[in-house]
Amino acid sequence: MAKHRHRRVCLTPEIGEVILRRIAEGEPLLRICGPNRAPGMPDRMTVYQRLMKDEGFRAAYLVARQMQADLYAEQIIEIADGRGLDGDEVAEGGERDLRRDWMRMSARRWMAGVMSPRGYAGRGLFAGAFLAGGADSGGGAPSGGEDDALVAARIAAILEAARVRREGAQPG
């Protein structure tokens, strides 16, 4: 199977704005400018070269990344509140894939911390919400060795903490 080759694309201000908007909307640069990018999009190295040379683009890129980190943090709350990323809510007593939700929250929390260390790293977005495992506020992903009951208990604690924050209610 032949590799799909892209022609070298110049990073115009208009294309730069599209890239920055898509990053701010949560799309990773690899998807925007990676091997499977849309026609007319530059490769990642072109973007990286522009970041090194153009201070204005670099400043706008950092703002877009901060917006992306904020979006990921908001998505964590949506997932914890039982809503999917498309906004539909899981019915009371409905089936949820708790392991998938855990992984989604963990990945977004990690990325938000990497992209915005001052805003999200080390603060434990769900500090104090974990059961067992040493009340680790970083809340590492469930290991393959943890049983489903422990994973479910830890996720239930996260969901309860989100409910308490949302409703201003007392834990219970």
One Martini backbone bead per residue (centre of mass of N, CA, C, O) as a GRO file, in nm:
protein
  172
    1MET     BB    1   0.094   0.037   0.025
    2ALA     BB    2   0.077   0.358  -0.036
    3LYS     BB    3   0.175   0.653   0.054
    4HIS     BB    4   0.045   0.948   0.160
    5ARG     BB    5   0.109   1.250  -0.001
    6HIS     BB    6   0.198   1.576   0.078
    7ARG     BB    7   0.197   1.887   0.018
    8ARG     BB    8   0.344   2.167   0.070
    9VAL     BB    9   0.230   2.399   0.318
   10CYS     BB   10   0.146   2.709   0.383
   11LEU     BB   11   0.137   2.925   0.670
   12THR     BB   12  -0.114   3.109   0.693
   13PRO     BB   13  -0.309   3.314   0.871
   14GLU     BB   14  -0.569   3.155   0.810
   15ILE     BB   15  -0.466   2.873   0.886
   16GLY     BB   16  -0.376   2.951   1.170
   17GLU     BB   17  -0.664   3.013   1.273
   18VAL     BB   18  -0.778   2.732   1.232
   19ILE     BB   19  -0.583   2.583   1.415
   20LEU     BB   20  -0.642   2.745   1.677
   21ARG     BB   21  -0.945   2.683   1.691
   22ARG     BB   22  -0.920   2.372   1.702
   23ILE     BB   23  -0.758   2.364   1.961
   24ALA     BB   24  -0.965   2.523   2.141
   25GLU     BB   25  -1.182   2.278   2.070
   26GLY     BB   26  -0.974   2.005   2.135
   27GLU     BB   27  -0.783   1.954   1.905
   28PRO     BB   28  -0.520   1.795   1.805
   29LEU     BB   29  -0.243   1.853   1.618
   30LEU     BB   30  -0.219   1.568   1.499
   31ARG     BB   31  -0.500   1.578   1.359
   32ILE     BB   32  -0.456   1.841   1.193
   33CYS     BB   33  -0.114   1.781   1.111
   34GLY     BB   34  -0.100   1.500   1.034
   35PRO     BB   35  -0.104   1.230   0.824
   36ASN     BB   36  -0.448   1.273   0.819
   37ARG     BB   37  -0.482   1.534   0.696
   38ALA     BB   38  -0.613   1.782   0.544
   39PRO     BB   39  -0.632   1.946   0.282
   40GLY     BB   40  -0.424   2.240   0.334
   41MET     BB   41  -0.254   2.127   0.561
   42PRO     BB   42  -0.003   2.138   0.756
   43ASP     BB   43   0.253   2.030   0.911
   44ARG     BB   44   0.392   2.021   1.218
   45MET     BB   45   0.670   2.146   1.146
   46THR     BB   46   0.555   2.408   1.038
   47VAL     BB   47   0.434   2.497   1.304
   48TYR     BB   48   0.694   2.484   1.476
   49GLN     BB   49   0.851   2.690   1.310
   50ARG     BB   50   0.655   2.925   1.360
   51LEU     BB   51   0.682   2.926   1.669
   52MET     BB   52   0.991   3.005   1.665
   53LYS     BB   53   0.955   3.280   1.474
   54ASP     BB   54   0.653   3.369   1.587
   55GLU     BB   55   0.539   3.548   1.848
   56GLY     BB   56   0.236   3.585   1.785
   57PHE     BB   57   0.170   3.288   1.732
   58ARG     BB   58   0.272   3.182   2.002
   59ALA     BB   59   0.070   3.340   2.178
   60ALA     BB   60  -0.187   3.222   2.045
   61TYR     BB   61  -0.120   2.925   2.103
   62LEU     BB   62  -0.122   2.947   2.413
   63VAL     BB   63  -0.417   3.029   2.431
   64ALA     BB   64  -0.534   2.779   2.292
   65ARG     BB   65  -0.418   2.577   2.501
   66GLN     BB   66  -0.569   2.693   2.743
   67MET     BB   67  -0.850   2.642   2.626
   68GLN     BB   68  -0.810   2.336   2.605
   69ALA     BB   69  -0.765   2.285   2.906
   70ASP     BB   70  -1.040   2.396   2.995
   71LEU     BB   71  -1.208   2.197   2.835
   72TYR     BB   72  -1.106   1.940   2.973
   73ALA     BB   73  -1.204   2.020   3.256
   74GLU     BB   74  -1.504   2.037   3.174
   75GLN     BB   75  -1.528   1.742   3.074
   76ILE     BB   76  -1.484   1.609   3.344
   77ILE     BB   77  -1.745   1.710   3.471
   78GLU     BB   78  -1.938   1.586   3.267
   79ILE     BB   79  -1.857   1.295   3.317
   80ALA     BB   80  -1.904   1.295   3.629
   81ASP     BB   81  -2.219   1.387   3.584
   82GLY     BB   82  -2.315   1.181   3.337
   83ARG     BB   83  -2.213   1.311   3.079
   84GLY     BB   84  -2.150   1.330   2.775
   85LEU     BB   85  -1.972   1.491   2.526
   86ASP     BB   86  -2.269   1.545   2.385
   87GLY     BB   87  -2.472   1.595   2.662
   88ASP     BB   88  -2.589   1.333   2.740
   89GLU     BB   89  -2.774   1.177   2.976
   90VAL     BB   90  -2.777   0.948   3.217
   91ALA     BB   91  -2.989   0.758   3.342
   92GLU     BB   92  -3.121   0.667   3.613
   93GLY     BB   93  -2.966   0.357   3.648
   94GLY     BB   94  -2.790   0.352   3.422
   95GLU     BB   95  -2.556   0.263   3.207
   96ARG     BB   96  -2.203   0.260   3.274
   97ASP     BB   97  -1.865   0.321   3.179
   98LEU     BB   98  -1.642   0.353   3.422
   99ARG     BB   99  -1.368   0.299   3.291
  100ARG     BB  100  -1.400   0.499   3.060
  101ASP     BB  101  -1.448   0.749   3.234
  102TRP     BB  102  -1.182   0.735   3.385
  103MET     BB  103  -0.999   0.763   3.137
  104ARG     BB  104  -1.108   1.032   3.038
  105MET     BB  105  -1.042   1.193   3.292
  106SER     BB  106  -0.739   1.128   3.314
  107ALA     BB  107  -0.649   1.233   3.038
  108ARG     BB  108  -0.752   1.526   3.077
  109ARG     BB  109  -0.600   1.595   3.335
  110TRP     BB  110  -0.321   1.552   3.225
  111MET     BB  111  -0.336   1.749   2.985
  112ALA     BB  112  -0.404   2.002   3.146
  113GLY     BB  113  -0.138   1.993   3.311
  114VAL     BB  114   0.056   2.013   3.070
  115MET     BB  115  -0.070   2.278   2.936
  116SER     BB  116  -0.147   2.393   3.255
  117PRO     BB  117   0.032   2.398   3.530
  118ARG     BB  118  -0.088   2.643   3.689
  119GLY     BB  119  -0.397   2.538   3.672
  120TYR     BB  120  -0.369   2.187   3.708
  121ALA     BB  121  -0.115   2.098   3.831
  122GLY     BB  122  -0.121   1.933   4.144
  123ARG     BB  123  -0.437   1.987   4.244
  124GLY     BB  124  -0.647   1.789   4.216
  125LEU     BB  125  -0.945   1.807   4.086
  126PHE     BB  126  -1.023   1.549   4.302
  127ALA     BB  127  -0.965   1.614   4.581
  128GLY     BB  128  -1.067   1.372   4.813
  129ALA     BB  129  -1.228   1.153   4.604
  130PHE     BB  130  -1.072   0.906   4.713
  131LEU     BB  131  -1.059   0.566   4.748
  132ALA     BB  132  -0.832   0.424   4.842
  133GLY     BB  133  -0.505   0.414   4.748
  134GLY     BB  134  -0.426   0.671   4.945
  135ALA     BB  135  -0.570   0.933   4.856
  136ASP     BB  136  -0.492   1.004   4.563
  137SER     BB  137  -0.512   1.307   4.397
  138GLY     BB  138  -0.411   1.202   4.117
  139GLY     BB  139  -0.545   0.940   4.025
  140GLY     BB  140  -0.472   0.692   3.894
  141ALA     BB  141  -0.514   0.460   3.693
  142PRO     BB  142  -0.644   0.178   3.666
  143SER     BB  143  -0.538  -0.118   3.720
  144GLY     BB  144  -0.551  -0.443   3.621
  145GLY     BB  145  -0.555  -0.539   3.940
  146GLU     BB  146  -0.808  -0.408   3.989
  147ASP     BB  147  -1.109  -0.423   4.095
  148ASP     BB  148  -1.423  -0.326   4.006
  149ALA     BB  149  -1.513  -0.228   4.288
  150LEU     BB  150  -1.288  -0.022   4.332
  151VAL     BB  151  -1.332   0.145   4.082
  152ALA     BB  152  -1.629   0.213   4.144
  153ALA     BB  153  -1.571   0.356   4.415
  154ARG     BB  154  -1.389   0.580   4.305
  155ILE     BB  155  -1.594   0.693   4.100
  156ALA     BB  156  -1.821   0.748   4.300
  157ALA     BB  157  -1.661   0.963   4.456
  158ILE     BB  158  -1.636   1.159   4.224
  159LEU     BB  159  -1.938   1.195   4.169
  160GLU     BB  160  -2.008   1.299   4.452
  161ALA     BB  161  -1.824   1.547   4.447
  162ALA     BB  162  -1.965   1.676   4.206
  163ARG     BB  163  -2.247   1.695   4.331
  164VAL     BB  164  -2.170   1.868   4.571
  165ARG     BB  165  -2.062   2.106   4.410
  166ARG     BB  166  -2.316   2.157   4.235
  167GLU     BB  167  -2.532   2.165   4.495
  168GLY     BB  168  -2.412   2.227   4.783
  169ALA     BB  169  -2.400   1.968   4.933
  170GLN     BB  170  -2.401   1.715   5.143
  171PRO     BB  171  -2.261   1.449   5.212
  172GLY     BB  172  -2.442   1.112   5.133
   0.00000   0.00000   0.00000
